[in-house]
Each structure stands twice: as structure tokens, then as C-alpha cells.
């Protein structure tokens, strides 16, 4: 048996054929029609899904489900996409619209949550039943997996793991509060701090690495400077690791998950980031000296995680 | 049908007969034998349970289960009490020891989690399927209820809701970190801040209310001063409410539970505390302007919550 995983994005809609053991067998992508209505977009998704199933030459009875990772709040029970930020969906009954075209069961999940599910089951989590996925990108995204399923909260929008205040009165966050984890642990935060440090320390290698052009500083610059032995880069990375660790310890104390998966651009630093991070985390997280410890691992599926997770929805 | 709920404490062990609809029908308490071994204590619990069942004249086949709220980490799957802080249990197989005396099924839960379960199902939560219980006492305790069951994490000690850093580098906490929610939201924190403010503001009514004796300041003093129009008391309560609110918003952004229950000594302030708290929380919590909101209510079962929750373990 197979499932179809769909990753509904503001730019593209990706369709994948996923085997029961989480392998992405086939993948296609079409541009998102930004002029279409919510109903129109849903119809296109349904038609394209059936087209690809034919194209991939899979008998329809071999398709267990269609899962859609949605960029917003959705209710899998009713099949309704409640709200999206960059697309026109408002209480759109996706399941009902799909049912006009196919009787394959349709399930919905938030896109970040689907990525977390994919990673938990078939990526860095390798079958973990309880897992938090934390994505360190432009913002800090998250997903909570409990008993092998996405935890959505009662209104569908749980898992905003970036919007936990860790420094009351700190840096202003897009959510309206100050001092959110996102404001210290995102790639955006790393870039912001790297720029500040580069100005303050004209002797730092950072200024050389970006050729004197601040706009060329990215989330990797400070790590590169550190690796070359630069004092400013080393201090930046150390401080960043502590900020990241404090948030992760918070989440361990709350959830004690089997595994925490770190994804997003910054996770490319790999063990160079994770090894010292674990050391700090296990020093302070609750129970880490006496009880089994939460594993802290890198997310490995990249952009495919969302499609694979969507295919695993039920 | 009934269940037996046991609240195993360092001073007393309380036994309750609880009906299916969460009513505590009978209750007894015996002093905890501080000289007994873990096995000895468990045997006493088992024997006492059977004695009380006889005394209460309930046919044994009317007893569905025995649930034990334990002051530490336990594993309900294996029936093992892993670790307690103030009692001698270390990987003690409670289920096995009880089985020497009775074939009634025995379940284990952490005591704070049992209290959360009791409150969620039959107290302030009234049937809530997802619920966080936050106890504002000497520390800040917590319990997480998901799908009507206690969420324990993979190692049994999830739900340390007081040990989330909200002010990095803040006040030193007993857990080894700085700036934990507990250090700002507990009754201990209120008393600490009230004492500091009283010294700083000799004109404040607080000094009168405690008769000039700082040791007589309790968690209610600042609230009493506020109610009498005292400026220092009002400022203290406002700041406390904000600290409490920030932690609660964090938990809503993470869990989006149906209800958050506030218990412990400070919850006695009731709506005077909760009404302004809700206003602040809903201003900043994720989705509160568009989606159904987490209810914030007072815990109502007091010390019985743990017994009732233990009886509901399965």
C-alpha cells in the first residue's frame, strides 16, 4: 500500500507517493495558482492528485490515503482548513471538495506538524513515539508528536515552539511579545547577532569572511569564523548554543520526549553544534542524571519530511 | 463500580473510595511509617487498602482498580515506582507487591499528575480532554492531561511546568538553573518579593499588615494590601500577574489545551486574580483573536484531587 502526501505551499504544491515504510517513491510539484479561490485551489489539488496517481501507474486501491500538509490551522476531524496566512483558505472543507473527485480518505495536518511526524517516524527520530521537532530557520517552527501522532491541541494550532518567552522583556518578536525563543534561536537571530558583533569587533574574521559587506553575513558566518579560530565568532556560537540549550531544556522538562529533532538551516552545523549542546542540556535538564535521557538528533529528511509526514496522517 | 485512590505522601497516606463519576465517597488517612523499607511501606499500603475496603463494606468485585499517586517518578506500564525524593522507593515493583495481597489491578501515577487528572475530569476542568494543571504553592507544580489521560513522557517525569526558564540569568532556582517560572510564580516568590518591597517602602500598608514582623508576611499579604488600595501592594500584584501570565501564554502557545487549571495557595485569590490574568493572556496568546480560547479556571478539589485522580488511573 501507498499514501499520497501533499505539501501545500504558497509558491508550490508538492505531491509525493509514499510507501508504508516512509519511502518517498515519486514526487511532483506544481506552481500554486495565487489567483485561484480556496475552492479552486482545492479542486486543482484533487485533480492533480488523481492525474499523478495515474501517471505513476499505481492502482487506486493501492492508495490508502491522501494527506495534506497545510500552511495554517486545520481540523483533521472535520477535514476543514480553518485559516492560512498566505493563501485564501478560511474554514474550507477540503475533505468535502476532494470527495467530489475521489473516495480515497483525505486527512489534514499543519505543514510544520507533518514535517515533525515524517521526521519522528522515518527521519532523525526513527520510530520515536514521542518527539519534538524544532526547526531553526527564519523563525523557529515546531511540531509535537505524541504516541506516534501529531498533537494539535483542542483548536488545531498547538506546537508554536518558537513562541515561548525565555527572556522576559527581551527582543521584540513578530508575535507581539518580547524575548521569545525564536528571537534567540532562529537563523535570523544568529545573523542579527553576527552583524552586531562584526560592527563592534572590526578586527574579527567575520568582516573578512563577508568581504566587508554586512548583507553577505548569513547564519553560517559565525560558525565559519569560530572554526577558523576567531574569538568573536567563537563567543557568538557559544552564546547561541546556550540560548538554544535553554529552550531545549525547557522542552525536556515539560515533555520528556524520546527525541528532540533539530532541523532548519542551522542544523546543517551537525555534530559540531549538537555535541556541545547535549553536554550543556544534560547538565541541567530534569532527571538527566538518573533517568533515561531525551536524545537530541539532527532532522534528516529536509523538504521531503512534510510530504512523508502528510502521507502518514490518519 | 468504584476505585480506590491512594495518595502516598511523606507524612500521611490517604485512601479514598471513589465512584465512577469522580465522587470521593469515603476517605481515611494513616501516618507514613518513616522507618519502613520501600517493600514494607508497600505491604502496609496493600493491607490497609483491603482493611478499608472491608470497613467500607464494599464487595471486592465492585472495586475496578487501585490507583496510587506517588511522590516521584513512576512507570505505570511496569508498575514500578522508580524514584522518590523523601521516601525510600527505588525501582520498587509496587504492582508485584500488591499482587501478593489482592488481584485488583494496581496503577501508578505521579501525585501532581494524579491531582491534575482529578481536576481535569471532575474538578475545575469538568471533563476536559486536554488540560494543564498548574499549582502555585511552595514551588510551581504541574500536570499534563492529553486525551483524558496523564502525559508522562517516555521516562515518567514529564510535566515539570515550574522549571521552564522565562528570564534567562534570573533568580536562582532549586533545579540548578536561573530564571525558572517557579522562581516568579510560586507562593514563595510572592513572599520574597513582598518582603523586599516592604523593606523598600516603609510607608506601605504591608508593614502594618504584618505588624512590622517580616516573618508574618505570606502570599496573601500583597493581595490584601492591594485590596486596601496600597500602592506597593498593587504594584506587586500587577507584576506577579504579568509573570504568571507570561508563563501561561507560553503553555498555551505550546499546548493549546482546552483548559488551564490554577491551583495551590495563590489560587484562593480566585477571580480577583484570574479575571485580569485572562485579559492579559488572551491579548498575547497565539490564535486567541481568531480561534477558540483556552479556558483559565481555578482548581476546585483541593487535597482530594490527588486521590480522585489516582482512582481514575488505568
Interface residues (C-beta under 8 A of the other chain):
Chain A: X73 X82 X83 X129 X130 X144 X146 X151 X152 X153 X154 X155 X156 X157 X158 X159 X160 X161 X163 X164 X165 X166 X167 X168 X175 X176 X177 X243 X246 X249 X250 X253 X254 X255 X256 X257 X258 X284 X286 X287 X290 X291 X292 X293 X294
Chain B: X73 X82 X83 X129 X130 X144 X146 X151 X152 X153 X154 X155 X156 X157 X158 X159 X160 X161 X163 X164 X165 X166 X167 X168 X170 X175 X176 X177 X243 X246 X249 X250 X253 X254 X255 X256 X257 X258 X283 X284 X286 X287 X290 X291 X292 X293 X294
